[in-house]
Amino acid sequence: ATFDAKGKTLTAIDHVYAADLSDLRYQQVQQHGFAQQIDFRRSVAAKRVRIAVRDLVTDRIGTIDLPLEGAFTPPTPTLTTRPAQQ
């Protein structure tokens, strides 16, 4: 979910990911983590994003709340000049 500067919810996405992991893959995830990419449109007013994950087996929930200030600022282009070829 994304939030404006006053904490009002601007967007919310519900995404379910199911994984049937082998014992080896489960051990790898336990050691190194698990990556999942979710794309969403960011409102200009969005200042924070909160991601929540729920484990359906244990019913445990984890969250992270991140500021968006400058997170999507594109780099400033640089202009390089070269002498004209003769």
C-alpha positions as CSV (number, residue, x, y, z in Angstrom):
1,A,0.0,0.0,0.0
2,T,1.1,3.6,-0.6
3,F,0.4,6.5,1.7
4,D,0.4,10.3,1.4
5,A,2.2,12.7,3.8
6,K,-0.8,12.6,6.2
7,G,-1.0,8.7,6.3
8,K,-4.0,8.4,4.0
9,T,-4.0,5.2,1.9
10,L,-3.6,6.0,-1.8
11,T,-3.3,2.5,-3.3
12,A,-3.5,-1.1,-2.1
13,I,-2.5,-4.3,-3.9
14,D,-3.4,-7.8,-2.8
15,H,-1.0,-10.4,-4.3
16,V,-1.0,-14.0,-3.4
17,Y,2.1,-16.1,-4.1
18,A,2.0,-19.9,-3.5
19,A,5.2,-22.0,-3.5
20,D,5.6,-25.7,-3.2
21,L,9.2,-26.0,-2.2
22,S,11.4,-29.0,-2.1
23,D,13.3,-29.6,1.1
24,L,16.5,-28.3,-0.5
25,R,14.8,-25.2,-1.9
26,Y,13.1,-24.6,1.5
27,Q,16.5,-24.7,3.2
28,Q,17.9,-22.2,0.6
29,V,15.0,-19.8,1.2
30,Q,15.6,-20.1,5.0
31,Q,19.2,-19.2,4.5
32,H,19.1,-16.6,1.7
33,G,15.6,-15.2,1.7
34,F,13.0,-15.1,-1.0
35,A,12.6,-12.4,-3.8
36,Q,9.3,-11.4,-5.3
37,Q,8.8,-8.4,-7.6
38,I,5.5,-6.6,-7.6
39,D,5.0,-3.6,-9.9
40,F,2.6,-0.8,-9.0
41,R,1.8,2.7,-10.2
42,R,3.1,5.4,-7.8
43,S,1.0,8.5,-7.2
44,V,2.9,11.7,-7.1
45,A,1.4,12.3,-3.6
46,A,2.7,8.9,-2.3
47,K,5.4,9.4,0.4
48,R,5.6,5.9,1.9
49,V,5.1,2.3,0.9
50,R,4.2,-0.5,3.2
51,I,4.7,-4.1,2.3
52,A,3.1,-6.9,4.4
53,V,3.7,-10.6,4.1
54,R,1.6,-13.3,5.7
55,D,2.7,-16.9,6.0
56,L,-0.4,-18.9,5.4
57,V,1.0,-22.0,7.2
58,T,1.9,-20.2,10.5
59,D,-0.4,-17.2,10.0
60,R,2.4,-14.9,11.0
61,I,2.7,-11.5,9.4
62,G,5.7,-9.3,8.7
63,T,5.8,-5.7,7.5
64,I,8.2,-3.1,6.3
65,D,7.4,0.6,5.9
66,L,9.7,2.6,3.5
67,P,9.9,6.3,2.6
68,L,9.6,7.1,-1.1
69,E,11.2,10.5,-1.0
70,G,13.8,10.4,-3.8
71,A,13.4,6.7,-4.3
72,F,12.3,7.2,-7.9
73,T,14.2,10.3,-8.8
74,P,15.8,9.7,-12.1
75,P,19.5,10.6,-12.4
76,T,20.4,14.0,-13.7
77,P,21.5,13.7,-17.3
78,T,25.0,14.9,-18.1
79,L,26.0,16.7,-21.3
80,T,29.3,15.7,-22.8
81,T,30.8,17.9,-25.6
82,R,33.4,16.7,-28.0
83,P,35.4,18.8,-30.4
84,A,34.1,18.8,-33.9
85,Q,35.9,16.3,-36.2
86,Q,37.8,17.8,-39.0
